[in-house]
Amino acid sequence: MTKKTWPLCFMIFLITASPLVRSASAQEPADTAFWNSVFSENHVLDIRIEVPREGWDAMQPPRGRNGQPYTYTRAKITIDGQNFDDAGLRFKGNSSLRATGPRLKKPFKIDLNRFTKGQKLHGRTKLNLSNSFLDPAFMKEKLGYELYRAAGLPTPGVGWANLTLTIEGVPDPIPLGIYVLVEQVDQRFLASNLGQASKDSLLMKPEVEDWHYIDDDPNSYRSYNIKSGDENTDQLHAFVSLLKFIERAPDPLFQREIGERIDLKQLAGYLAATSILANLDSYVGMPHNYYLVMDKADGKMRILPWDINEAFGTFTMHGHAEDLARWDIDRPWVGRHLLLERLFATEDFPQLYRAALAQLMQQAFTQQQLFDRIAEFEKVLSPHVAKSDKIFWLDGSTLKHKPVPHIEGLQMGIDGDPAGLNQAVRRKILSIKPFILKRIESIKAQLAGESDGKSLGRRK
């Protein structure tokens, strides 16, 4: 495996040592080796969850939810044989949770530190477990984050876990099967990916249609969902000042100084990767699924990708499957985004973006490289998916199930039917390989000036 085809092999994680060992310096290499085996060497974790029935019932989200936070409950979690007797467990996600209905294969978040302070798995306290409800190949997030990393962005490590769920009062353990495991974005992540000087930076996860200047009071911006670093008043004021600058700066001043406030090279890489992946369930098409960092190290804002399970043309709110594969590369957003509109009206930023996109197409988003990675992942996943041959749900305390052809789903998610469509999901989308081929063909034609691409907009 070459460096080009395995970009995650060389990730180095600076991990806080477990409080259960005496020597942090002795533990850190072991922690690093463990997560390298998961994120880079494709070791599939074995996770066993035991939850009281009262706790399971308390976890269920209110009907409609209306933005209400998910409820953590106490659970016993066993990971690769290591027991965590009093850990936190809750659901996560939006559409990925709603789409499951009564089925038990729901997306989970585990917080080992929630009820027992200092409890960690090789330096990590939180695990994000995606049920990959629109990707029966379980590969889109790993492939997608690898492209973002090739574009120069810090990205979460991605691996897999095999889950077994035991609910008190249900006679047998429930084999939920394979999940996508995604690293938590937090202050430890910022320090390990951006450097120690970036630790304690302002970290936000916005849920707003577009960024707007309200007033000069930082307390007016709580809707930007501050995750950590809100004690840093300098970064809060810098963010408010940036929003005001985006809205009010005259064009010459905007072009001259925006690069002092935003990491434009990093943003160009984000947009290039997002465009290639047609990842519209993100900053460019929806009001969520990204992080913003106001970096203490240099004062600049940076955007980080998150929750990319609908990449590879899976998010069809703005266009049909074929349209997404032919998306116009010169307008890599949908709807109103004042920052992007102003940036693409400057002389320099479109060139920066085009250069990032062309480089990714030459070095990362190629048929050979991606197909090689898919083949590698298929070998890892096939034995685990073969064992997941049932869908489970509860009827009171009675466990019910029905067979499901998961291996066919894995192949359908990769290759599709004769038309390239993924018939294993309830949405008309292209499977991974057909999307890759069509997207490569379209982008090459657009870069060569032979096609204008397809304009997208919110579908009725």
C-alpha positions as CSV (number, residue, x, y, z in Angstrom):
1,M,0.0,0.0,0.0
2,T,1.5,3.3,-1.0
3,K,1.4,6.7,0.7
4,K,-1.1,7.9,-1.9
5,T,-3.5,5.1,-1.4
6,W,-3.4,5.1,2.4
7,P,-3.4,8.7,3.6
8,L,-4.4,7.9,7.2
9,C,-1.5,5.6,7.9
10,F,0.6,8.5,9.1
11,M,-1.8,10.2,11.5
12,I,-0.2,10.8,14.9
13,F,-2.6,11.2,17.8
14,L,-1.5,13.1,21.0
15,I,-3.7,11.2,23.5
16,T,-4.2,11.8,27.2
17,A,-3.0,8.8,29.2
18,S,-5.4,6.7,31.2
19,P,-5.6,7.5,34.9
20,L,-5.3,3.8,35.6
21,V,-1.6,3.7,34.6
22,R,1.2,5.5,36.5
23,S,3.3,6.6,33.6
24,A,1.8,8.9,31.0
25,S,4.9,8.7,28.8
26,A,4.8,4.9,28.8
27,Q,1.0,4.8,28.0
28,E,0.9,7.3,25.2
29,P,2.6,5.1,22.6
30,A,0.3,2.2,23.5
31,D,-2.7,4.5,23.1
32,T,-1.5,5.8,19.8
33,A,-0.9,2.2,18.6
34,F,-4.4,1.2,19.6
35,W,-6.1,4.0,17.7
36,N,-3.8,3.6,14.7
37,S,-4.9,-0.1,14.6
38,V,-8.6,1.0,14.5
39,F,-8.4,4.1,12.2
40,S,-5.6,3.1,9.9
41,E,-5.1,-0.7,10.1
42,N,-8.9,-1.6,10.0
43,H,-9.1,-3.4,13.3
44,V,-12.9,-3.8,13.9
45,L,-13.7,-3.2,17.5
46,D,-16.0,-5.6,19.4
47,I,-18.5,-3.5,21.5
48,R,-21.0,-5.0,23.8
49,I,-23.7,-2.8,25.4
50,E,-25.8,-3.8,28.4
51,V,-28.5,-1.4,29.4
52,P,-31.3,-1.6,32.0
53,R,-34.8,-1.6,30.4
54,E,-35.7,1.6,32.4
55,G,-32.6,3.3,31.0
56,W,-33.4,2.1,27.4
57,D,-37.0,3.5,27.7
58,A,-35.6,6.8,29.1
59,M,-33.3,7.1,26.1
60,Q,-36.1,7.2,23.6
61,P,-36.4,10.7,22.0
62,P,-39.6,12.6,22.4
63,R,-41.8,12.4,19.4
64,G,-40.7,15.2,17.1
65,R,-37.8,16.0,19.4
66,N,-37.9,19.7,18.5
67,G,-34.2,20.2,19.2
68,Q,-34.4,18.7,22.7
69,P,-31.2,17.0,23.7
70,Y,-30.8,13.3,23.8
71,T,-30.9,11.6,27.2
72,Y,-27.8,9.7,28.5
73,T,-28.4,6.6,30.4
74,R,-26.1,4.4,32.4
75,A,-24.9,1.3,30.7
76,K,-22.2,-1.3,30.9
77,I,-19.9,-1.1,27.9
78,T,-17.4,-3.8,27.0
79,I,-14.9,-2.9,24.2
80,D,-12.5,-5.5,23.0
81,G,-12.9,-7.3,26.4
82,Q,-12.3,-4.2,28.5
83,N,-15.2,-3.4,30.9
84,F,-16.6,0.0,31.6
85,D,-19.3,-0.6,34.2
86,D,-20.9,2.8,34.5
87,A,-20.7,4.5,31.1
88,G,-23.0,6.9,29.3
89,L,-25.1,5.8,26.3
90,R,-27.5,7.9,24.2
91,F,-28.8,8.0,20.6
92,K,-27.3,10.5,18.1
93,G,-28.1,11.8,14.7
94,N,-31.2,13.2,13.0
95,S,-32.4,11.4,9.8
96,S,-30.2,8.4,10.7
97,L,-32.2,8.0,13.9
98,R,-35.6,8.8,12.5
99,A,-35.2,6.5,9.6
100,T,-34.8,3.4,11.8
101,G,-38.4,3.6,13.2
102,P,-38.8,0.8,15.7
103,R,-35.7,-1.1,14.5
104,L,-32.9,-1.4,17.1
105,K,-30.0,-0.6,14.9
106,K,-29.9,3.0,15.8
107,P,-26.9,5.4,15.9
108,F,-25.3,5.7,19.3
109,K,-22.9,7.9,21.2
110,I,-20.9,6.4,24.1
111,D,-19.4,8.7,26.8
112,L,-17.2,6.6,29.1
113,N,-16.6,9.7,31.2
114,R,-20.2,10.7,31.7
115,F,-20.9,9.0,35.0
116,T,-17.4,7.9,36.0
117,K,-14.8,10.7,35.8
118,G,-11.5,9.8,34.3
119,Q,-12.8,6.6,32.6
120,K,-11.2,6.3,29.1
121,L,-10.5,3.9,26.3
122,H,-6.9,4.5,25.4
123,G,-7.1,8.2,26.1
124,R,-10.6,8.7,24.5
125,T,-13.8,9.2,26.3
126,K,-16.4,9.5,23.5
127,L,-17.2,7.2,20.6
128,N,-19.6,8.0,17.8
129,L,-21.3,5.0,16.2
130,S,-23.1,5.6,12.9
131,N,-25.6,3.0,11.7
132,S,-24.8,3.9,8.1
133,F,-28.5,3.8,7.2
134,L,-28.0,5.0,3.6
135,D,-24.7,3.2,3.0
136,P,-25.0,-0.6,3.2
137,A,-21.3,-0.7,2.1
138,F,-20.3,1.2,5.3
139,M,-17.6,3.0,3.4
140,K,-18.7,6.5,2.5
141,E,-17.6,8.2,5.7
142,K,-14.2,6.7,5.6
143,L,-13.6,7.4,1.9
144,G,-15.0,10.9,2.3
145,Y,-13.0,11.9,5.3
146,E,-9.9,10.6,3.5
147,L,-10.6,13.0,0.6
148,Y,-11.0,15.9,3.1
149,R,-7.7,15.0,4.7
150,A,-6.0,14.9,1.3
151,A,-7.4,18.4,0.8
152,G,-5.5,19.6,3.9
153,L,-8.2,19.5,6.5
154,P,-8.0,18.0,10.0
155,T,-10.5,15.1,9.9
156,P,-11.7,12.5,12.4
157,G,-10.3,9.1,12.3
158,V,-12.8,6.5,11.0
159,G,-13.0,2.8,11.6
160,W,-15.6,0.1,12.3
161,A,-17.1,-1.6,15.3
162,N,-19.3,-4.7,15.7
163,L,-22.1,-4.1,18.2
164,T,-24.1,-6.4,20.4
165,L,-26.9,-5.0,22.5
166,T,-28.4,-6.5,25.6
167,I,-31.6,-4.9,27.1
168,E,-32.7,-6.0,30.5
169,G,-35.7,-8.2,30.2
170,V,-35.0,-9.3,26.7
171,P,-33.8,-12.9,26.8
172,D,-31.0,-12.9,24.3
173,P,-28.2,-10.5,23.3
174,I,-29.0,-8.7,20.0
175,P,-26.4,-8.7,17.3
176,L,-26.7,-5.3,15.7
177,G,-23.8,-5.9,13.4
178,I,-21.3,-3.5,11.9
179,Y,-21.2,0.3,12.6
180,V,-19.0,3.1,11.4
181,L,-16.9,4.5,14.3
182,V,-16.0,8.2,14.1
183,E,-13.5,10.0,16.3
184,Q,-14.9,12.8,18.5
185,V,-14.1,16.4,17.6
186,D,-13.1,18.1,20.8
187,Q,-10.3,20.1,22.3
188,R,-8.0,17.0,22.3
189,F,-8.7,16.7,18.6
190,L,-7.8,20.3,18.0
191,A,-4.6,20.0,19.9
192,S,-3.5,16.8,18.1
193,N,-4.5,18.1,14.6
194,L,-3.8,21.8,14.8
195,G,-1.2,21.9,17.5
196,Q,-1.1,22.5,21.2
197,A,-1.3,26.3,20.7
198,S,-4.9,25.6,19.3
199,K,-6.1,23.8,22.4
200,D,-8.9,25.6,24.1
201,S,-9.9,27.5,20.9
202,L,-13.5,28.4,20.4
203,L,-15.2,25.4,18.9
204,M,-18.7,25.7,17.5
205,K,-21.2,23.5,15.7
206,P,-23.7,25.9,14.1
207,E,-27.3,25.1,13.2
208,V,-28.1,28.3,11.4
209,E,-29.3,28.9,7.8
210,D,-26.5,31.5,7.1
211,W,-24.1,33.4,9.3
212,H,-25.4,36.8,10.3
213,Y,-24.1,39.7,12.3
214,I,-26.6,40.5,15.1
215,D,-24.8,43.0,17.4
216,D,-21.5,43.3,19.3
217,D,-22.6,41.2,22.3
218,P,-21.1,37.7,22.1
219,N,-24.1,36.4,24.1
220,S,-26.3,37.0,21.1
221,Y,-24.5,34.2,19.2
222,R,-25.4,31.2,21.4
223,S,-27.4,29.8,18.5
224,Y,-24.0,29.0,16.9
225,N,-23.9,26.0,19.3
226,I,-20.6,26.7,21.2
227,K,-19.2,23.3,22.2
228,S,-16.1,24.5,24.1
229,G,-13.8,27.5,24.5
230,D,-16.6,29.9,25.3
231,E,-14.5,31.3,28.1
232,N,-12.2,32.7,25.5
233,T,-13.7,36.2,25.1
234,D,-11.0,37.2,22.6
235,Q,-12.1,34.5,20.2
236,L,-15.8,35.2,20.8
237,H,-15.3,38.9,19.9
238,A,-13.2,37.9,16.9
239,F,-16.0,35.8,15.6
240,V,-18.5,38.6,16.1
241,S,-16.1,40.9,14.3
242,L,-15.7,38.5,11.4
243,L,-19.5,38.2,10.9
244,K,-19.7,42.0,10.9
245,F,-16.8,42.2,8.4
246,I,-18.4,39.7,6.0
247,E,-21.6,41.7,5.9
248,R,-20.3,45.3,5.9
249,A,-16.8,45.5,4.6
250,P,-16.5,47.3,1.2
251,D,-15.3,45.0,-1.6
252,P,-11.7,46.3,-1.7
253,L,-11.3,46.0,2.0
254,F,-12.9,42.5,2.0
255,Q,-10.6,41.2,-0.7
256,R,-7.5,42.7,1.0
257,E,-8.2,41.5,4.6
258,I,-10.5,38.5,4.6
259,G,-7.4,36.2,4.4
260,E,-6.2,37.6,7.8
261,R,-9.5,36.4,9.4
262,I,-10.2,33.1,7.6
263,D,-7.8,30.3,6.6
264,L,-8.7,30.7,2.9
265,K,-6.5,27.8,1.7
266,Q,-8.2,25.5,4.1
267,L,-11.6,26.7,3.2
268,A,-10.8,26.3,-0.5
269,G,-9.8,22.7,0.3
270,Y,-13.0,22.1,2.2
271,L,-15.1,23.4,-0.7
272,A,-13.2,21.4,-3.3
273,A,-13.6,18.1,-1.4
274,T,-17.3,19.0,-0.7
275,S,-17.9,19.7,-4.4
276,I,-16.2,16.5,-5.6
277,L,-18.2,14.4,-3.1
278,A,-21.5,16.3,-3.8
279,N,-21.7,16.4,0.0
280,L,-24.7,18.8,0.2
281,D,-25.9,17.8,3.7
282,S,-23.3,20.2,5.0
283,Y,-22.4,23.9,5.3
284,V,-22.8,24.4,1.5
285,G,-26.4,23.0,1.3
286,M,-27.9,22.8,4.8
287,P,-27.4,24.6,8.1
288,H,-25.5,21.9,9.9
289,N,-22.9,19.1,9.8
290,Y,-19.7,21.1,10.2
291,Y,-17.6,22.7,13.0
292,L,-16.1,26.1,13.1
293,V,-12.9,26.9,15.0
294,M,-11.7,30.3,16.0
295,D,-8.1,29.3,16.4
296,K,-6.2,30.7,19.4
297,A,-2.9,30.0,17.6
298,D,-3.3,32.6,14.8
299,G,-6.8,34.1,15.3
300,K,-8.2,32.7,12.1
301,M,-11.4,30.8,11.5
302,R,-11.3,27.3,10.2
303,I,-14.1,25.0,9.1
304,L,-14.1,21.2,9.8
305,P,-16.2,18.6,8.1
306,W,-18.5,16.5,10.1
307,D,-21.2,13.8,9.7
308,I,-20.6,13.1,6.0
309,N,-22.7,10.0,5.8
310,E,-24.7,11.5,2.9
311,A,-21.6,12.3,0.7
312,F,-21.1,10.6,-2.7
313,G,-24.3,12.2,-4.0
314,T,-26.6,10.7,-1.3
315,F,-28.4,13.9,-0.2
316,T,-31.1,14.4,-2.9
317,M,-33.0,17.3,-1.5
318,H,-31.3,19.6,-4.0
319,G,-31.3,17.4,-7.0
320,H,-31.6,13.9,-8.5
321,A,-28.9,11.3,-8.4
322,E,-27.6,12.0,-11.9
323,D,-27.8,15.8,-11.2
324,L,-25.6,15.4,-8.2
325,A,-23.0,13.5,-10.2
326,R,-22.9,16.4,-12.6
327,W,-23.0,19.3,-10.1
328,D,-21.5,22.6,-11.3
329,I,-18.0,22.9,-9.7
330,D,-17.9,26.7,-10.1
331,R,-20.8,27.2,-7.6
332,P,-20.1,24.7,-4.9
333,W,-23.0,25.8,-2.7
334,V,-26.8,25.9,-2.8
335,G,-28.9,28.7,-1.5
336,R,-27.6,31.9,0.1
337,H,-24.1,32.0,1.5
338,L,-22.9,35.6,1.7
339,L,-19.3,34.6,2.6
340,L,-19.0,32.3,-0.4
341,E,-20.7,34.7,-2.8
342,R,-18.3,37.4,-1.8
343,L,-15.2,35.2,-1.9
344,F,-16.1,33.9,-5.4
345,A,-16.5,37.5,-6.6
346,T,-12.9,38.2,-5.7
347,E,-10.0,37.7,-8.1
348,D,-7.9,35.3,-6.0
349,F,-10.2,32.9,-4.2
350,P,-11.7,31.1,-7.3
351,Q,-8.2,30.4,-8.5
352,L,-7.3,29.0,-5.1
353,Y,-10.4,26.8,-5.1
354,R,-9.9,25.6,-8.6
355,A,-6.3,24.7,-7.9
356,A,-7.3,22.7,-4.8
357,L,-10.0,20.9,-6.8
358,A,-7.6,20.1,-9.7
359,Q,-5.0,18.7,-7.3
360,L,-7.5,16.4,-5.6
361,M,-8.7,15.1,-9.0
362,Q,-5.1,14.3,-10.0
363,Q,-3.9,12.8,-6.7
364,A,-6.8,11.6,-4.6
365,F,-10.1,11.3,-6.4
366,T,-9.0,8.8,-9.0
367,Q,-10.7,5.6,-10.1
368,Q,-7.7,3.4,-9.3
369,Q,-7.0,4.8,-5.9
370,L,-10.6,4.8,-4.8
371,F,-11.4,1.4,-6.2
372,D,-8.3,0.0,-4.5
373,R,-9.5,1.4,-1.2
374,I,-13.0,0.0,-1.7
375,A,-11.6,-3.5,-2.4
376,E,-9.5,-3.3,0.8
377,F,-12.4,-2.2,2.9
378,E,-14.7,-4.9,1.4
379,K,-12.3,-7.6,2.5
380,V,-12.4,-6.2,6.1
381,L,-16.2,-5.8,6.2
382,S,-17.5,-8.8,4.3
383,P,-17.0,-11.4,7.2
384,H,-18.8,-9.1,9.7
385,V,-21.6,-8.1,7.4
386,A,-22.2,-11.8,6.5
387,K,-23.1,-12.4,10.2
388,S,-25.7,-9.5,10.3
389,D,-28.5,-11.3,8.5
390,K,-31.5,-10.0,10.5
391,I,-33.3,-6.8,11.4
392,F,-34.4,-6.6,15.0
393,W,-37.1,-4.6,16.8
394,L,-38.9,-4.8,20.1
395,D,-42.6,-5.5,20.6
396,G,-42.9,-4.7,24.3
397,S,-40.3,-7.1,25.8
398,T,-40.5,-9.5,22.9
399,L,-37.6,-9.4,20.5
400,K,-38.7,-9.8,16.9
401,H,-36.6,-10.1,13.7
402,K,-36.7,-10.7,10.0
403,P,-34.0,-11.8,7.6
404,V,-32.2,-9.3,5.4
405,P,-29.7,-10.0,2.6
406,H,-26.9,-7.9,4.0
407,I,-24.2,-9.3,1.6
408,E,-26.3,-8.3,-1.3
409,G,-26.7,-4.9,0.3
410,L,-22.9,-4.5,0.6
411,Q,-22.5,-5.3,-3.0
412,M,-25.4,-3.1,-4.0
413,G,-23.9,-0.2,-2.0
414,I,-20.7,-0.6,-3.9
415,D,-21.6,-1.6,-7.5
416,G,-25.4,-1.0,-7.7
417,D,-27.9,-2.4,-10.2
418,P,-27.3,-2.3,-14.0
419,A,-28.2,1.4,-13.9
420,G,-25.8,2.0,-11.1
421,L,-28.5,2.6,-8.5
422,N,-28.4,1.4,-4.9
423,Q,-31.6,-0.7,-4.6
424,A,-30.7,-1.6,-1.0
425,V,-32.0,1.8,0.4
426,R,-35.2,3.7,0.2
427,R,-33.8,6.6,-1.8
428,K,-32.9,6.8,-5.5
429,I,-29.2,7.2,-5.2
430,L,-26.1,6.0,-7.1
431,S,-23.9,3.4,-5.5
432,I,-20.4,4.3,-4.7
433,K,-18.5,3.1,-7.8
434,P,-21.0,4.4,-10.3
435,F,-21.0,7.8,-8.6
436,I,-17.2,8.0,-8.6
437,L,-17.1,7.2,-12.3
438,K,-19.8,9.7,-13.2
439,R,-18.3,12.4,-11.0
440,I,-14.8,12.0,-12.4
441,E,-16.2,12.2,-15.9
442,S,-18.2,15.3,-15.2
443,I,-15.5,17.2,-13.3
444,K,-12.9,16.5,-15.9
445,A,-15.2,17.8,-18.6
446,Q,-15.9,20.9,-16.5
447,L,-12.2,21.6,-15.9
448,A,-11.5,21.2,-19.6
449,G,-14.3,23.7,-20.5
450,E,-16.4,21.0,-22.2
451,S,-19.3,21.2,-19.8
452,D,-20.9,23.8,-17.5
453,G,-22.1,21.3,-15.0
454,K,-25.5,21.1,-13.4
455,S,-27.0,23.9,-11.3
456,L,-28.7,22.6,-8.2
457,G,-31.5,24.1,-6.1
458,R,-33.9,22.9,-3.4
459,R,-36.4,20.5,-4.9
460,K,-40.1,21.0,-4.3
